[in-house]
Each structure stands twice: as structure tokens, then as C-alpha cells.
């Protein structure tokens, strides 16, 4: 496996942990979560929100790392919605 691929697997595992331990616990799971009411465009707007927030305030390192997980998670929502639409 490449180093890039290995890093992606490690990051993916962190995203998975975030989804299971934070997102689903707080907001519920498919198909009963509020993400199902959002469009792919709505999800991309959320990605932008977290990208634009990066480095603009006094958020600590852990909060910045969590925002990176949120960006990946919303990107996966957009990807899934676009895939479903064909």
C-alpha cells in the first residue's frame, strides 16, 4: 500500500469513529436523520462553512481536527446524494 493510501485509511477510520460516536449519537442515523432533507448542494454549503471557518477564530487544535472530519463527512453525503441521482 502507498503512504498516501495508508494515510487515507487512517483518516477514513477517524471519520468513521466521528460518525459512529458523535454524529449518529447526536443526530440519528439513515434514513431518519435530518441529512435526508438536504440536497447535495446543501451538503457542499456545509463543507464550505467548515473550510471558511478554518484559521479564522480561536478554535483549538482539536476543534480544527474535528472540523476536518466534518468536511469529509459532508463531502461523503454530497457524493452519496449525487450517486443516487445517477
C-alpha positions, 0 to 999 in steps of 0.5 A: 500500500502507498503512504498516501493510501495508508494515510487515507485509511487512517483518516477514513477510520477517524471519520468513521469513529466521528460518525459512529460516536458523535454524529449518529449519537447526536443526530440519528442515523439513515434514513431518519436523520435530518441529512435526508432533507438536504440536497447535495448542494446543501451538503457542499454549503456545509463543507464550505462553512467548515473550510471558511471557518478554518484559521479564522477564530480561536478554535483549538487544535482539536476543534480544527481536527474535528472540523476536518472530519466534518468536511469529509463527512459532508463531502461523503453525503454530497457524493452519496446524494449525487450517486443516487441521482445517477 
